[in-house]
Amino acid sequence: MDHLQRRTDAVIAGYLVITAVLVAAFHQQFAPWKALVAAHFLASAFIYSLRFLPPKLPGVVQFFRDWYPVMALPLLYKEVEVFAAAFGNWGLTGVLQELEVSLFAGHPSIYLSERLPWIPLSEYLHFCYFAYVLMVPAVGGYWYYTKQLTKFRELVFLVSVALTVSYLFFVVFPVDSPFYLSAPLGEPLTGNFFYELVHFMAAQGGARGGAFPSSHVSVSTVVLLVVWYHDRRLGYFLAPIVAGIYVSTVYGRFHYALDVVAGLALAVAIVGSYRVVAGRDVEARAPASEATLTDSPLG
């Protein structure tokens, strides 16, 4: 089995175990807590069992094996709101608000759209915010379809790390975002296509408490960094969309500016650490290969 798949399995299974332990520790907040803990442990055990599957699987089974993290992580996001409300420490919200006022002379999430009430700008930024949901399926799907499986699995692994780390932070230190605490954008920005689409999706799929660090920023940055490393031309195409995501999270009042900074830092730390470890793995294998060539009777 591919080592990146094993690492992805370990990340998601580990997240399920950690959240199960948290639920058990704060079980007074959950009526059916035993069922929830059991479901998490069973899901974790199932994911662990995937390593025993043969390397070649029937088409549909193989697709599920490869893509289940991309399908599972959005579902796990919906749990965040429940866990955060049950046992999260919401004190970080006030800290971030005060720090943001001192750093930016107010809240950029409020005054940015008030100073730049341009419909074309708003629609472009909301389009970028919407494009976030398509980035991993689109880039991953392209690499998967073209059989560039190492790139695909690296992308899935790093995105899984970024999201599970973010989810754990959301659960333990939830932050109430401007989306829930502030009035939505006013005229003339409302009523336009991408504005309405994004706000409909946010109302249906959002999770209160999942603000700091911004997962929109961390995941889109991970995607951009992985693409930039492997396919620079595709990176040039994605760069303005990712930059738009950075701005749109604040402009659209979905996040504080500090959420963006934290999401960016998280993504850089994850991808940078991975590149260092991957480079060391290559160096560790190199001497063995050289020794083999030296010892060969043909050498």
TAVENUR-V578517 format. One record per helix or strand of 2 or more residues. SS is the DSSP state (h for helix, s for strand). FROM is the first residue (numbers start at 1). TO is the last residue. If there is no record, write none. Layout:
BEGIN
ss->[SS/SS]
from->[FROM/FROM]
to->[TO/TO]
END
This chain:
BEGIN
ss->[h/h/h/h/h/h/h/h/h/h/h/h/h]
from->[3/27/33/59/92/108/119/149/178/193/215/232/257]
to->[25/29/52/87/104/115/145/172/181/205/230/251/295]
END
